[in-house]
Amino acid sequence: MQPYGTPAYFIWLGLALIPLVIAHAYGKKWMGYQVLFTLAFLWLTFGSTMSIWSILGFGVFETLLIKLYEHYRTREGSANKTWVFVVAVLLSIAPLFVVKLTPVIDPAHPSSIIGFLGISYVTFKTVSTILEIRDGLIKALPVKDFLYFLYFYPTISSGPIDRFRRFQKDMQTPVDREKYVEKLGKGIFFIFQGFLYNFIIGYLIQTYVLHGVAIQAVQNPGFVNMAISAYAYGLYLFFNFAGYSLFAIGISYIMGIDTPINFNKPFLAKSIHDFWQRWHMSLSFWFRDFVFMRFVKFMMVKRWFKQMTTTSNVGYLVNMTIMGFWHGFTPYYVAYGIYHALLMIGYDWWTRFKKKRKIKIPDNRWTRAVSIFITFNAVMIGFLIFSGLPWTALQRALGMHVEIPNF
């Protein structure tokens, strides 16, 4: 059963949530039922394939790894050696690395035996937990709390990416009936908003625009076809992904968990930095906190560069390139990451240039509209790169046999 894929899925989900709504109305969280709910829907989603064993094996492996690292960090006289931390992180991301690398090594069998839907998102959870244990932010990690956090069903397939400390706080906070009624209303609203985004707007764009224009863009890769493809794919990607995120957030709210919002009007961003504060926020904040800021701090401590500008620029390149590789080991995903790094570097240069030359641009609705227009179009070019259509068109022009992406 594909998560959030059919009306039947939502019917079963709604019926299963009724006891939780009643329990919360009486001030109870009924965690035993929440665990049964999670196990039941994990089985419905993954039980007919090898994925159920993959996801269970992944959980056992990651939990043992994290508990071993927690023991190392909390034992008396622990030196917090960097090499132990690095090994723990590398082991944590090893399953995801294998899953992402498998299609490159064996294109005929792109699905890894250890892969499952949502492995990327649960990997982000495990890595962030290791990092926060190292920083001393997590003093103790109860296994039952961590397993529920790891397997929390609404977000397992498509995010948003939560943090253990925030999630555990929600678990431990007593139920307030008035606040829960408000949360329930928001959850139902988010679910219906997800229906609008995913099953109506996203479906219409995909069915009546994207399919046809993608074929045209590959067969006749002119400016007009590529431009239409960029806007169609970018809008479809937003409404499809934001819809799934809204489903996950809405179900989480009904279960009493304040899962973070993932999108905040990204196409109204006034700069590329503003865009990444609005688009796939849980992912961009994760990379900001656990990759960019840590790598920049490392470069500053090691004094790799004299100028802070160079340090931040290298940080952008490393951060966004890793994000590109996370999407997949393909040229266009990596190019997408590098493209956004260059946009950030260019925006920072423009900001410094204005300050140095004392160029003052008035802040009014017209200048804001121009900023939004420029950012929107720059982002859409990035989505065209991300779609792989230019890469496919190039391969076809070179006489290579390619399959047109089926969006």
N, C-alpha and C positions, 0 to 999 in steps of 0.2 A: 504494500500500500504506500504510494508516493505521498510524503508529507505535504499537506495543503494543496493536493493536486486535483481532487474531485469533490463534488457536492456530498457524495457518500461519506468521504473522509470526515467532513465537517459535522455530519449528522452523528457519526459514532463519537467524534471528539466532544460534541456538545452534550450528548447523553452521559459520557464518562465524567464530564466536569460538573454536572448537577450536584452530586454529593459534596464536592468541595465547596461549591457556592453556599450550600446549606450549612456546612460546617463552619465556614468563615462568618456567616451571618450570626452564628451562636458563639463566636469568639474562639473557635477552635481551628487549628491548622490541619489536624488529622494527617500527620506525616506518614503514618503507616499506609493510608490509602494513596497518598501521593507517590510513595514508592511503588505500590502495586500498579498505579496508573502508568508510571514511567516504564516499568517492566513490560506491561501489556502492550503499550504502543511501540516500544522497541521491538518486541516480538512481531507485531503486525507489520512493521516496516522492514525489518531485516531478517525475520525468522525463516523465510522460505529460501534464503540464499546462504552462502558461506559467510556473508557479512556479519551475521550475528556472532559467530565465533571470532571474527576479526575484531569486532568492537569490544567484546568481552575480554579477549586476550590483550588488546591495547590497554584497557582499563587496569587490568591486573599488573601489566608491565610498568605502566606509568606510576601507579600507586606505590608499588614496591620501590621504584627508583626514587620517587619523591620522599618517601618515608626514610629510606637509607640516607638521602642527602640531609633531611631534617635531623636525623640522629647525629650525623657528622657535625652539623652546624651547632647543635645544642649541647654536645658533650662538653664536659669540663676541659678547659684548656685548648679548645678548637682554634686552629690558626687561620681558618677560612682561606685555605690555599686556593689560588686562582685555577690551578690545573684541575682540581677536583670539581670546581664549579663548571669549568668548560666541558669536562667529560660528561657531567650530568646533563648539561644543556644539549650537547651533541647526541647523547643517547636518547634524550626526549624527542628530538626532531628526526631521529633516524627512520622511524616508520613512515613519516610523511615524505622524507627525502626519497625513500625507496618507491613509494607510490607515484611521486611526481616524475621520477627518472625512468620508471618502467616503460611508458609509451615511447620514450626516446630510444631505449635499448632494444625493445621488441615491439615495433609498431603493429605487427600482426596480432599481438595479444596485449593491448594497452592497459587492461585492468589487472592490477596487482592483487595477488591472493590475500594480502594483508590490508587491502584498502576497503573503505566503507564510506558511505555518504556522510559528509561532515567531519572527516578526519582532520581537515585543516583547522576547523574551529576548536575542536577539543585539544589539538596540539598547542594552539595559542594559549589555552587555559593552563596546560601543564607547564609550559615554558615560563609564563608569567608567575606561576606559583613558585617555581624554583628560584626565579630572580628575586621575588619578595622574601623568600626564606633567607637567601644570601644577604639581603639588605637588613634583615632583622625585623621586617614589618610583620611577618607571620611567625609568631612564637611557638604555636602548637597547631598541628593539622589533624583534627579528628578524621579518621578514615571514613566514617559514615557521612560526615558533612562533605568531605571532598568528593566521594563517589557520587553523591546526589548532585553536587555542583558540576561534575564532569559529565554526567549522563542526563542532566536536566533536559527533558524531552523537547519542549517548545523551541529551543535554540540549537539543538544538536545538528540539524541538517544545514542551516543557512545563517547561523548567528542570530542576533548580535553577539559580540565577544564580551563576556562579563569578566569581572575580577573576583577572586575567591573571597577576599575580605568584605567587599560590598555585598556579595551574595549571602555570605554567612550572617551578616548583620540583619538582612531581611528575614532569614530563617529564624533567628533568635528573637526578633522583635515581636512582642505580643500583638495579637489581632485587635485593632480598634474598629468597631462595627461601622461607625460613620465614615472613617477613612476608607474602609474596604468597599462600602457602597459607592463612593466616589471612584475608587480604583476599578471596580466592576464596570461602571459606566464607561470609563475611559477604555477599558479593555474591549468591550463590545463595539465601541466606536472605531477603534483601531482595526478590528476584524472587518467591519463593513467598509472602512476606507481601503483596506487591503483588497477586498473584493473589487472595488471600483478600479484600483490601480492595476491589479493583476489580470482579472478575468474579463474586464471590459476594455480599458484604455490600452493595456499592454497587448491583449489579444487582437484588438483592431489594428494596431500598428504592425504587429507581427504578420497577421494574415493578409492584410490588404496593401501594405506598403513594403515591408522589409523583405519578404521572400522574393518578390518580383524584382525589386531594385538591386538586391544583392547579385542576382544572376546577371542583370544588365551591367553591373559594375565590373564583374569579372570578365564578361565576354566583350564589353566595350568600355574599357577603363578610362573614360573621359572625365573632365572636371565636373560636369553636371551630375553624372551617375554616381561618382564618388562622393560629391557633396550631399546629395540626397541620402545616400547610404549612411554617411556619417551622422546626420541629424536623426534619421529613422532608427539607427542602431542605438545611438546615445539615449534617445527618449525611451525606446523599448527597454533598454537595460535598466534605466531608472525605475520605470513603472513596474517592471517585472520583479526586480530585486527589492525595491522599496515595499512592494506588496507583500512579498514573503517575510520581510522584516516586520511589517505591521502585524501579520498573522502571529509571528512568534512573540512579539511584545504584548499583543492583546491577550493571548493565551496565558502568558506569564503573569500579567496583571490579575487575571481571573484566579490564578493559582496563588496569588499573594506575593509575587516576586516582581520588583520594579526593574525589570531588564532595561538597560540603557537604550535610548532612542538612537536610531542608526542614520537617519537622514533628516536634514533640516533645510528645506528649500535650497538645494545646492545650485540650481540654475539662476539664483539671484545673487550669487557670490560676486563681490566687487574686485576680487583678485584671486590669484591661484592659491595663495595661502588661505584666504577666506573659503575657497572651494573645499580644501581638505579639512576645514573645520566643520563642514556641512555634509560632505559625501562619505558614506560608509564610515561614520564617525568612530565606531568602536574599533575598526581596523586601523584607521589613520592615527588615532590616539595611542593604540597599542604600539605601532611602529615608532611614533614620536617618543613615547616614554621608554621603550625597551630596546630600541635600535639607535635612532638618531641621537637622542640626548646622551646615551651612554657612550656611543662611539665618539661624539664630539668631546665629551669629558676625557675620554681615554687619550685622544689626540692632544688635548690641551695639557694633560699631565705629562705626556711623553714629549711635548714641545716639538711636534712634527713640523709645524709651520709657525712663522713669526706673526702672521696677520690672522686675526679672527675671521676675516672675510674668507680667506682660503680654507680655513678649517670648516666653516659652515658649508661652503660650496662642496667640499669633499664629502661632508656628512650627508648633504642632499643626494649626491650621486650614489653613495653606498646605500643609503636608506631606500631610495626609490628603485634602485636596481635589484636589491633583495626582494622588494615588494613585487617587482616584475617576475622574478624567478618563482616567487610563491604562487603566482597564478599558473605557471607552467613553464617547462623548459623548452620554450619555443622562441624563435627570433622576434616575433611581433609582441609578445608579452614583455620581453626584456626591453625592446625598443620603446614600448609604452612607458615603462618605468623611467628609462633614461630621458625620454621626452619631458616627463613631468618634472624631473630633477632640473633640466635645463630651463624650464619655465620658471621654477622657483629661483634659480640663480639669476635669470634675467630680470625678474621682478625685484629682487634685492638690489641688483645693480641700478635699476631705474630709481628706486627709492633713495639710494645713496647719491645718485647723480642729481636728483632734484634738490636734495639737501645741500650738496656742495655748491651747486650753481644758484642756490636760493630761488628756485623756481616754485612759485606758489600757484597751485591750481585750486580754484574756488570749489568748495564743497556744496553743491546744490543738486537738484534732481537731474539736471542735464549731464553734469559730469559723472554722477552716479550711474546714469543710464548708459553712458559711453563705457564706463568701467565694466558694467555688467555685460554689455554687448561683446566687448573684447574678450573677457574671461570666458563667456559662454562659447564663443567660436573657437577659442584655443582649446577648450575642453572637448568640444566635438571633434576636432582634428585628432585629439588623443584617443577618443573612442573609435575613430576610423582605424587608427593603428592597432588598437586592441582587438578589433573585430577580425583582423587577419586578411581582410579583403584585398588590400594593396599587395600583400605578400602572395596571395593566391593568384591574383591577376598577373604579377610578375613571373611566377612560375609557369603559368599558362602561356604567356608571351614567349618564354624561352623553350616552348615545346614540351614541357614536362606534363605528365599526366597528373591532374589534380582533381579533387572533389570540391565542388562549390559548398561552402559552409551552409548547413541547414539550420538557420536560426529559428 
